[in-house]
Amino acid sequence: MNQPSDSKPDLQSAFETNTVWNADASTLQEYLRQLNSDKIINSYVQHRAVVRALTINHIQLTRLIHDLDKRNNKTQLWFMILAIGSLLIGLLGVIFH
């Protein structure tokens, strides 16, 4: 693999030290860009780039699912509040009608 310049995050180091799991979204995108643009001539290590790309995609997908789950929980709470409010208004309408 090509040696990264000073401006690029170090992909090799990120995987060796497991900091890839805590990298922000833009850094993960840069890692994927590096993996997709580096020429790997040695067929014995090509699988490493594929596995790393899959790992990064897994991290991104896990974060997306976690974010969607949080948003879903907020939406579900609002719908529960609305449903309970509607039920109470309906009961008050029946009682005071």
Backbone hydrogen bonds, N-H to C=O, Kabsch-Sander energy under -0.5 kcal/mol:
donor,donor_aa,acceptor,acceptor_aa,energy
8,K,5,S,-1.1
11,L,9,P,-1.0
14,A,10,D,-2.1
15,F,11,L,-1.8
16,E,12,Q,-2.2
17,T,13,S,-2.5
19,T,14,A,-1.0
20,V,14,A,-1.6
21,W,18,N,-0.8
22,N,19,T,-1.2
23,A,20,V,-0.8
28,L,24,D,-2.2
29,Q,25,A,-2.1
30,E,26,S,-2.0
31,Y,27,T,-2.4
32,L,28,L,-2.3
33,R,29,Q,-2.4
34,Q,30,E,-2.6
35,L,31,Y,-2.6
36,N,32,L,-2.3
37,S,33,R,-1.6
38,D,34,Q,-2.1
40,I,38,D,-0.6
41,I,39,K,-0.7
43,S,41,I,-0.7
45,V,42,N,-1.5
48,R,45,V,-0.9
49,A,45,V,-0.8
49,A,46,Q,-0.5
50,V,46,Q,-1.5
51,V,47,H,-2.8
52,R,48,R,-2.4
53,A,49,A,-2.4
54,L,50,V,-2.4
55,T,51,V,-2.3
56,I,52,R,-2.6
57,N,53,A,-2.5
58,H,54,L,-2.2
59,I,55,T,-2.3
60,Q,56,I,-2.5
61,L,57,N,-2.6
62,T,58,H,-2.7
63,R,59,I,-2.2
64,L,60,Q,-2.2
65,I,61,L,-2.6
66,H,62,T,-2.3
67,D,63,R,-2.5
68,L,64,L,-2.8
69,D,65,I,-2.4
70,K,66,H,-2.1
71,R,67,D,-2.3
72,N,68,L,-2.6
73,N,69,D,-2.4
74,K,70,K,-1.9
75,T,71,R,-2.4
76,Q,72,N,-2.8
77,L,73,N,-2.0
78,W,74,K,-2.1
79,F,75,T,-2.3
80,M,76,Q,-2.2
81,I,77,L,-2.4
82,L,78,W,-2.5
83,A,79,F,-2.6
84,I,80,M,-2.7
85,G,81,I,-2.7
86,S,82,L,-2.7
87,L,83,A,-2.3
88,L,84,I,-2.6
89,I,85,G,-2.5
90,G,86,S,-2.5
91,L,87,L,-2.6
92,L,88,L,-2.7
93,G,89,I,-2.2
94,V,90,G,-2.0
95,I,91,L,-2.8
96,F,92,L,-2.5
97,H,94,V,-0.7
